Every structure is written in structure tokens, then in C-alpha cells.
Amino acid sequence: MKISNILKPLNCFLGTVYVIIIIKAFESRGIQTFQFFCAYNWLGLALIHYSLSIFGSMLYQNKIIKYCFNLSYGGAFTMSYIISKYWEDAFENFDHFFAHYIPTVVTLIHVIQVNSFNLINTCLFQLIMFIIVRNPDQIYEIEFYDRYYDLVITCVAPYVTAEVIRQVIKQIKNRLKLDK
């Protein structure tokens, strides 16, 4: 069985999961959902995964998709970081795993597979949202006491994390080649 036969339905499933997450958020918060940083990231992830389910791995060659993966990874990392830092139920509420933490891992895998990663593309989404969203304390009803520190962390940490993981994978591949 070819791996692409497994990945297409999996990507379709993931796209559907992100759409369901948006619908559930919309049911509980209404139109306010579209003020949330997460909603835009979920929408982007849904579009990317539906595209991958239709076009398959040939999409990895497309520069726009590579750019979108970088943006989505930066956004997903930011969601995970902010949730884990500011939400009291960050690791107790199972919804956070599906809505915030799993997208970070999934997009990290895609970014490493695309192998076209740079710092600017990763932090662009965070910078735009930081400029646009002037009142996150009111939107999320939580006090973001380290806003500028958080911005720096969410811009730099995704890049550093992906680079470290990519280097580890590279070292493992090199060792496997030496063992043969």
C-alpha cells in the first residue's frame, strides 16, 4: 500500500476536524469567534489539508503552499504557547489538545517535510495579528501580562524548534547511512 493512499484521507480528515473546531467555537461564541487568533489559523489549516487531500504531495513543490505551511506553523506554535501559559486548564481540557497542541505538531511535520523554512515567514502571522488585535485582554477575557515578551518568544521559538528537530533528523539519517 502506497503511503499517499493513506495521507489523502488523513488530510481530508484533518481538514474536516479544523472545520468542526471552527463550527464548535462559533456555536459557543458566535460572531466573536472571528476575533480569535485561533480561528484564522484553523481556517488556514483546513484549507491546507483539504488541498493536500485533493492534490497530494505534489503540493509540497508549490511556493505558496510552502509559505502557508510556515505561516500555519508559526500560528499553531503561538496558539500552543499562549494557551499553555495563560489558560488555567491548559493541560486538563481535552479540547486544547485537538484545537491547539495537535495542529502545532502536524504543521511542524509538514514544515520539516517541505524543507523550506525561514524566520520571516514563521513570524509574519504573529506580527500581523499583534498589530491588528489591540485588545486581546477584552477578546479572550484574560490578562496578557507579558505581551511583548510573548511576541518575541512566538516569533523566534518556532524557528529554533524546527531547526533543532531538522538537525536531529539529519544526524539520525547520517548515522543510519554510516551503519549501512
C-alpha positions as CSV (number, residue, x, y, z in Angstrom):
1,M,0.0,0.0,0.0
2,K,1.4,3.4,-1.0
3,I,1.7,6.0,1.7
4,S,-0.1,8.6,-0.5
5,N,-3.2,6.3,-0.3
6,I,-3.1,6.8,3.5
7,L,-2.2,10.5,3.5
8,K,-5.0,11.8,1.3
9,P,-7.9,10.6,3.5
10,L,-5.9,11.6,6.6
11,N,-5.5,15.1,5.3
12,C,-9.2,15.2,4.4
13,F,-10.0,14.1,7.9
14,L,-7.7,16.8,9.5
15,G,-9.3,19.4,7.3
16,T,-12.7,18.3,8.5
17,V,-11.5,18.4,12.1
18,Y,-10.5,22.0,11.8
19,V,-13.8,22.9,10.2
20,I,-15.6,21.2,13.1
21,I,-13.5,23.1,15.6
22,I,-14.4,26.4,13.9
23,I,-18.1,25.4,14.0
24,K,-18.0,24.4,17.6
25,A,-16.3,27.7,18.5
26,F,-18.9,29.6,16.5
27,E,-21.7,27.8,18.3
28,S,-20.3,28.7,21.7
29,R,-19.1,32.3,21.0
30,G,-21.0,33.4,17.9
31,I,-19.5,36.0,15.6
32,Q,-16.9,36.8,18.3
33,T,-15.1,33.6,17.1
34,F,-13.7,35.6,14.2
35,Q,-11.9,37.9,16.6
36,F,-9.9,34.9,17.9
37,F,-6.3,34.4,16.6
38,C,-7.0,30.6,16.6
39,A,-9.9,30.8,14.2
40,Y,-7.8,32.2,11.4
41,N,-5.2,29.5,12.0
42,W,-7.8,26.8,12.0
43,L,-9.2,28.1,8.7
44,G,-5.8,28.1,7.1
45,L,-5.1,24.6,8.4
46,A,-8.4,23.3,7.0
47,L,-7.6,24.8,3.6
48,I,-4.1,23.4,3.5
49,H,-5.3,19.9,4.5
50,Y,-8.2,19.9,2.0
51,S,-5.7,21.0,-0.7
52,L,-3.3,18.2,0.3
53,S,-6.2,15.6,0.2
54,I,-7.1,16.7,-3.3
55,F,-3.7,17.4,-4.9
56,G,-1.4,15.1,-2.7
57,S,2.3,15.6,-2.2
58,M,2.8,17.5,-5.4
59,L,1.5,20.5,-3.5
60,Y,4.7,20.4,-1.4
61,Q,6.5,21.8,-4.5
62,N,4.3,24.9,-4.7
63,K,5.9,28.0,-3.2
64,I,2.6,29.4,-1.9
65,I,1.9,26.1,0.0
66,K,5.4,26.3,1.5
67,Y,4.7,29.8,2.6
68,C,1.3,28.8,4.0
69,F,2.9,25.9,6.0
70,N,5.3,28.4,7.5
71,L,2.5,30.8,8.4
72,S,0.4,28.0,9.8
73,Y,3.2,26.5,11.9
74,G,4.0,29.9,13.4
75,G,0.4,30.5,14.2
76,A,-0.1,27.0,15.6
77,F,3.0,27.3,17.8
78,T,1.7,30.7,19.0
79,M,-1.7,29.1,19.9
80,S,0.1,26.3,21.9
81,Y,2.4,28.7,23.7
82,I,-0.3,31.2,24.6
83,I,-2.8,28.5,25.8
84,S,-0.2,26.7,27.9
85,K,0.9,30.0,29.5
86,Y,-2.3,31.8,30.2
87,W,-5.2,29.3,30.3
88,E,-5.7,27.6,33.7
89,D,-7.0,24.4,32.1
90,A,-4.2,24.3,29.5
91,F,-3.5,20.6,30.0
92,E,-6.7,19.5,31.7
93,N,-9.1,20.5,29.0
94,F,-9.0,17.8,26.2
95,D,-10.3,20.4,23.6
96,H,-7.0,22.2,23.8
97,F,-5.1,19.1,22.5
98,F,-7.3,18.9,19.4
99,A,-7.6,22.6,18.9
100,H,-4.2,23.9,19.8
101,Y,-1.4,21.3,20.5
102,I,-2.0,18.8,17.7
103,P,-2.1,21.5,15.0
104,T,1.4,22.5,16.2
105,V,2.8,19.0,15.8
106,V,1.0,18.4,12.5
107,T,2.3,21.7,10.9
108,L,5.8,21.1,12.3
109,I,5.8,17.8,10.4
110,H,4.7,19.5,7.2
111,V,7.3,22.3,7.6
112,I,10.1,19.8,8.0
113,Q,8.8,17.8,5.0
114,V,8.6,20.9,2.9
115,N,12.2,21.8,4.0
116,S,11.8,25.4,3.1
117,F,11.7,27.2,6.3
118,N,12.7,30.7,7.3
119,L,12.2,33.0,10.2
120,I,10.3,35.8,8.5
121,N,7.6,33.5,7.1
122,T,7.1,31.9,10.5
123,C,6.6,35.1,12.5
124,L,4.7,37.2,9.9
125,F,1.3,35.9,11.0
126,Q,2.1,36.7,14.7
127,L,3.3,40.2,13.8
128,I,0.2,41.0,11.7
129,M,-2.1,39.7,14.4
130,F,-0.2,41.6,17.1
131,I,-0.7,44.8,15.1
132,I,-4.3,44.2,14.3
133,V,-5.5,42.8,17.6
134,R,-5.1,45.7,20.0
135,N,-7.3,44.4,22.8
136,P,-6.7,40.7,23.4
137,D,-7.4,41.1,27.1
138,Q,-11.0,42.0,26.2
139,I,-11.4,39.4,23.5
140,Y,-10.1,36.5,25.5
141,E,-11.2,37.8,28.9
142,I,-7.7,37.1,30.2
143,E,-4.9,39.5,31.2
144,F,-1.9,39.1,28.9
145,Y,0.7,40.5,31.2
146,D,3.8,39.7,29.1
147,R,2.6,40.7,25.7
148,Y,5.9,41.9,24.2
149,Y,7.8,39.1,25.7
150,D,5.3,36.6,24.3
151,L,5.6,38.2,20.8
152,V,9.4,37.7,20.8
153,I,9.0,34.1,22.0
154,T,6.3,33.2,19.5
155,C,8.4,34.8,16.7
156,V,11.7,33.1,17.4
157,A,10.9,29.8,19.2
158,P,9.0,28.1,16.3
159,Y,12.0,28.7,14.0
160,V,14.5,27.5,16.6
161,T,12.4,24.4,17.4
162,A,12.0,23.4,13.8
163,E,15.7,23.9,13.1
164,V,16.7,21.8,16.1
165,I,14.4,19.0,15.1
166,R,15.5,19.2,11.5
167,Q,19.2,18.9,12.6
168,V,18.4,15.9,14.8
169,I,16.6,14.2,11.9
170,K,19.6,15.0,9.7
171,Q,22.0,13.5,12.2
172,I,19.9,10.3,12.5
173,K,19.8,9.9,8.7
174,N,23.6,10.4,8.5
175,R,24.1,7.8,11.2
176,L,21.8,5.3,9.5
177,K,23.8,5.8,6.3
178,L,27.1,5.2,8.1
179,D,25.7,2.0,9.6
180,K,24.9,0.5,6.2
